[in-house]
Amino acid sequence: MVRSSPALLCLSAATLVALLGCPKSPPPNPLEGWTTEAVKEAGFQASFPEQPTRTEIPSGGQPAHLVKAKKDGVEYSVMAMAPATDKEALIQLNALFDGIAGQLEKAGGQGTDVTVNGKRARRIESKIGDDLSLLLLVNGNDRLYVVAAHGRRGSGSFQDATAQAFLDSFRVIPVEATPAALELPPVLWKDFSPAGAGFKVRMPGNPPPLESSADGMNIKTYAVDAPNGRFAVDVMQLKDGRAMPEGALDQLIETTTKRVPATSTGSHGPRFSLDGAPANDLLFVGTSGPSRLAIRLVQAKDRIFKVSVLTSQAKESAEEKAFLTSFHLEGHP
């Protein structure tokens, strides 16, 4: 039996360590504690130091998306530009990729061609004054992504390893369309004739009256706020119960016109007869944005009816026309 001396055993162990090398601890993860944010509607994911802010930027068609977060004075961001929707837009997208890279490198940036998920990409280090940025341009999902870590030179907070790891965390993923908004059930239009009010109309609902007073009159308002506008009938009576004096309709037209904001243009048509009572149509259209207020005024014996439609569009809708023309007097001219 052959016995090995302790010295020989130690020598053997030392020899094995020398030959095989000591086990090494893994390098520290610069993104330890960061979270991965997937923006499926824009087709990308990346790691951020904290819960990032998301912003949708209107661009005529589908929006662009900006996701960013800040840590220790360094901003980490991903801009997903609006997707190209046709062949010409794809050509412009490629030109934009080359244009951004060219401008940055012309200003002193150092660029390297890379790929991300098999997509064309370019990594650029840009130093302009005290500003230091590491950028990744990626052309994927028919859109351009700009991934950036941006800080200031000499601040001590901009770490190349962290910035590189942020860029490396970026991945292109399949775009998932955002769920369509739930469709509202169709508005139920029906005949509406409240007891004692003296009118009937086709209304998108069955509203209770709201009582108020103004200009010496008691007013009952029946109004429905529907998805396509506000439909209302105001029943105005003098507080003392007297019949409406001659000229009351003209006075109300003047008062209504004065109270409409200056950001609207107004007009009214000629006097006509509705169920034997004098009536006028008024129209006010917004000039600083799409809005439309159409009014039909009808004077009966002891009351004036104000039938109105307020919408956020400039042109007459089928609902507006149907509502106004469905109004009729009941019980008195």
C-alpha positions in Angstrom: 0.0 0.0 0.0 1.4 3.4 -1.1 0.8 6.3 1.2 1.0 9.9 0.0 2.6 12.4 2.3 0.6 15.6 3.4 3.2 17.7 1.5 2.6 15.7 -1.7 -1.2 16.1 -1.3 -0.8 19.9 -0.8 1.5 19.9 -3.9 -1.1 18.0 -5.9 -3.9 20.5 -4.8 -1.7 23.5 -5.7 -0.9 22.0 -9.0 -4.6 21.4 -9.8 -5.5 25.0 -8.9 -2.7 26.3 -11.1 -3.8 24.1 -13.9 -7.6 24.6 -13.7 -7.7 28.1 -12.2 -9.6 29.3 -9.3 -13.4 29.7 -9.7 -14.3 33.3 -10.4 -17.3 35.2 -9.1 -19.6 36.6 -11.9 -19.1 40.3 -12.8 -21.6 42.7 -11.1 -24.8 43.4 -13.0 -25.0 47.1 -13.8 -28.8 46.8 -14.1 -29.3 45.1 -10.7 -32.7 46.1 -9.4 -33.9 47.5 -12.8 -37.2 46.4 -14.3 -38.0 45.3 -17.8 -40.7 47.4 -19.4 -42.5 45.9 -22.4 -44.4 48.4 -24.7 -46.3 45.9 -26.8 -48.2 48.5 -28.8 -44.9 50.0 -30.0 -43.0 46.6 -30.3 -40.1 46.9 -27.9 -38.9 46.2 -24.4 -36.0 47.6 -22.3 -34.8 47.7 -18.7 -35.2 50.9 -16.7 -33.9 52.0 -13.3 -37.4 52.8 -12.0 -41.0 52.9 -13.2 -40.6 54.9 -16.4 -43.0 57.5 -17.8 -44.8 56.7 -21.0 -45.9 59.4 -23.4 -47.9 59.0 -26.7 -47.0 61.7 -29.2 -49.7 62.3 -31.9 -48.3 62.1 -35.4 -51.2 62.2 -37.8 -51.7 58.4 -37.9 -50.5 56.0 -35.2 -48.7 57.8 -32.4 -45.0 57.8 -31.5 -44.1 56.5 -28.1 -41.6 57.9 -25.6 -40.6 55.9 -22.6 -38.0 57.3 -20.2 -36.6 57.2 -16.6 -33.9 59.1 -14.8 -31.3 57.9 -12.2 -28.4 59.8 -10.7 -28.6 62.5 -13.3 -28.6 60.2 -16.3 -31.7 59.9 -18.5 -32.5 56.5 -20.1 -35.0 56.7 -22.9 -36.5 54.9 -25.9 -38.3 56.8 -28.6 -40.4 54.6 -30.9 -41.4 56.7 -33.9 -44.7 56.2 -35.7 -44.6 53.2 -38.1 -44.3 53.5 -41.8 -47.6 52.5 -43.5 -46.6 52.3 -47.2 -43.6 51.8 -49.5 -42.7 55.5 -49.7 -42.8 55.9 -46.0 -40.4 52.9 -45.6 -38.0 54.6 -47.9 -38.2 57.8 -45.8 -37.7 55.7 -42.7 -34.4 54.3 -44.0 -33.3 57.8 -45.0 -34.1 59.1 -41.6 -32.0 56.3 -40.0 -29.0 57.3 -42.2 -29.7 61.0 -41.6 -29.7 60.8 -37.8 -26.6 58.6 -37.8 -24.8 60.9 -40.3 -25.6 64.1 -38.3 -24.3 62.6 -35.0 -21.1 61.3 -36.6 -20.5 64.5 -38.5 -20.6 66.3 -35.1 -17.9 63.9 -33.8 -19.8 60.8 -32.8 -18.3 57.4 -33.2 -20.6 54.8 -34.8 -20.6 51.1 -35.2 -23.0 48.9 -37.2 -24.6 46.2 -35.1 -27.8 44.1 -35.2 -30.6 43.8 -32.6 -32.8 40.7 -33.0 -31.6 40.5 -36.6 -32.7 44.1 -37.3 -30.4 46.8 -38.7 -28.9 48.9 -36.0 -26.1 51.4 -35.3 -24.5 52.2 -31.9 -23.2 55.7 -31.6 -21.2 57.4 -28.9 -21.8 61.2 -29.0 -19.8 63.8 -27.1 -20.9 67.4 -27.6 -19.5 69.9 -25.0 -20.3 68.5 -21.6 -23.1 66.3 -22.9 -22.3 62.6 -23.3 -24.7 60.2 -24.9 -24.7 56.5 -25.9 -27.3 55.9 -28.6 -28.7 52.9 -30.4 -30.6 53.4 -33.6 -32.8 50.4 -34.6 -34.8 49.9 -37.7 -37.5 47.3 -37.0 -41.3 46.7 -37.0 -41.5 49.3 -39.9 -40.4 52.0 -37.5 -37.3 53.7 -36.1 -36.3 53.3 -32.5 -33.9 55.7 -30.8 -32.4 54.2 -27.5 -30.4 56.7 -25.5 -28.5 57.1 -22.3 -27.7 60.8 -21.8 -25.8 62.6 -19.0 -23.1 65.1 -18.5 -19.3 64.6 -18.6 -17.5 64.8 -15.3 -20.6 64.4 -13.2 -19.4 61.1 -12.0 -22.8 59.6 -12.5 -22.5 58.5 -16.2 -21.1 55.0 -16.2 -20.2 53.5 -19.5 -21.0 50.0 -18.3 -24.4 50.9 -17.1 -25.2 52.8 -20.3 -24.0 49.9 -22.5 -26.0 47.5 -20.5 -29.1 49.7 -20.9 -28.7 49.7 -24.7 -28.1 45.9 -24.6 -31.4 45.4 -22.8 -33.3 46.8 -25.7 -35.2 44.2 -27.8 -37.6 44.4 -30.7 -40.8 42.4 -29.9 -43.9 41.7 -32.0 -46.3 44.6 -32.0 -49.6 43.9 -30.3 -52.5 46.2 -31.2 -54.0 47.9 -28.2 -57.5 46.6 -27.4 -60.2 48.5 -29.2 -62.4 50.6 -27.1 -65.6 49.0 -26.0 -68.4 50.1 -28.3 -71.2 51.8 -26.6 -74.7 50.4 -27.2 -76.7 52.3 -29.8 -78.6 55.3 -28.4 -82.3 54.5 -28.1 -84.2 57.3 -29.7 -87.9 57.4 -28.7 -90.9 59.7 -28.6 -90.7 62.0 -25.6 -93.7 64.1 -24.4 -93.5 65.1 -20.7 -96.9 65.7 -19.1 -98.0 69.3 -19.2 -94.9 70.5 -21.0 -96.8 71.2 -24.3 -94.4 69.5 -26.7 -93.3 66.2 -28.2 -90.0 65.3 -29.7 -87.8 62.3 -30.6 -85.2 62.2 -27.8 -82.2 59.9 -27.1 -83.4 59.2 -23.6 -86.1 60.1 -21.1 -84.6 63.0 -19.1 -86.2 64.5 -15.9 -86.7 68.3 -15.9 -84.1 70.6 -14.4 -85.7 73.8 -13.0 -84.1 77.2 -13.1 -84.9 80.9 -13.6 -83.4 83.7 -15.7 -84.5 87.0 -17.2 -87.8 87.0 -15.4 -88.8 83.5 -16.6 -89.1 80.0 -15.1 -87.3 77.4 -17.1 -87.6 73.7 -17.3 -84.8 71.9 -19.2 -85.0 68.4 -20.6 -81.5 67.4 -21.7 -79.6 64.3 -22.7 -75.8 64.1 -23.1 -75.3 61.5 -25.8 -72.1 60.3 -27.4 -72.7 62.4 -30.5 -73.9 65.6 -28.7 -76.2 67.3 -26.2 -79.9 67.4 -27.1 -82.1 69.7 -25.1 -85.5 71.3 -24.9 -85.9 74.4 -22.7 -89.5 75.4 -21.7 -89.6 79.1 -20.7 -92.6 80.8 -19.1 -93.0 84.2 -17.4 -92.9 84.0 -13.7 -96.3 85.7 -13.3 -97.9 83.2 -15.7 -98.8 85.9 -18.3 -98.9 85.2 -22.0 -95.8 85.9 -23.9 -95.8 89.6 -25.2 -95.4 90.5 -28.8 -91.8 90.7 -29.7 -90.7 88.2 -27.1 -89.2 85.9 -29.7 -87.1 88.7 -31.3 -85.9 89.7 -27.9 -84.8 86.1 -27.1 -83.0 85.9 -30.4 -81.0 89.1 -29.6 -80.3 87.9 -26.0 -79.1 84.4 -27.2 -76.9 85.9 -29.9 -75.2 88.2 -27.4 -74.4 85.4 -25.0 -72.7 83.2 -27.5 -68.9 83.4 -27.2 -66.9 85.6 -29.5 -65.1 82.5 -30.8 -68.3 81.6 -32.7 -70.0 83.0 -35.8 -73.8 83.1 -35.7 -76.7 83.4 -38.1 -80.4 82.9 -38.1 -82.9 82.1 -40.8 -86.2 83.7 -41.7 -89.3 83.5 -39.5 -91.5 80.5 -40.3 -94.6 78.9 -38.8 -94.4 75.6 -36.8 -97.8 74.1 -35.9 -99.3 77.6 -36.3 -96.7 79.3 -34.0 -93.9 81.7 -35.0 -90.4 80.1 -35.1 -86.8 80.8 -36.0 -83.7 78.7 -36.4 -80.3 80.0 -35.2 -76.9 78.5 -35.8 -73.5 79.2 -34.1 -70.3 77.5 -35.4 -67.0 77.7 -33.6 -64.1 79.5 -35.2 -61.3 78.4 -32.9 -62.2 74.7 -33.0 -64.9 72.4 -34.2 -68.2 73.1 -32.4 -71.8 73.7 -33.5 -74.8 74.9 -31.6 -78.1 74.6 -33.6 -81.2 76.2 -32.0 -84.9 76.2 -32.9 -87.0 78.8 -31.1 -90.8 78.4 -31.1 -93.2 80.9 -29.3 -96.5 79.5 -28.1 -99.2 81.4 -26.2 -97.7 81.4 -22.7 -94.2 79.9 -23.3 -91.2 79.8 -25.6 -89.5 76.5 -26.5 -85.8 76.5 -27.1 -84.8 73.2 -28.9 -81.0 72.9 -29.2 -78.2 70.5 -30.2 -74.6 71.1 -29.2 -71.9 69.0 -30.9 -68.1 69.0 -31.3 -68.3 69.2 -35.1 -68.8 71.9 -37.7 -71.3 70.2 -40.0 -74.9 69.2 -39.5 -75.4 65.6 -38.4 -78.3 63.4 -39.2 -79.2 63.2 -35.5 -79.3 67.0 -35.3 -81.6 67.3 -38.2 -83.9 64.5 -37.0 -84.1 65.9 -33.5 -85.0 69.5 -34.5 -87.5 68.5 -37.1 -89.2 66.0 -34.8 -90.2 68.8 -32.4 -93.9 69.7 -32.4 -96.3 71.5 -30.1 -99.0 69.7 -28.2 -102.2 71.3 -26.9 -101.7 74.9 -28.1 -100.3 76.9 -30.9 
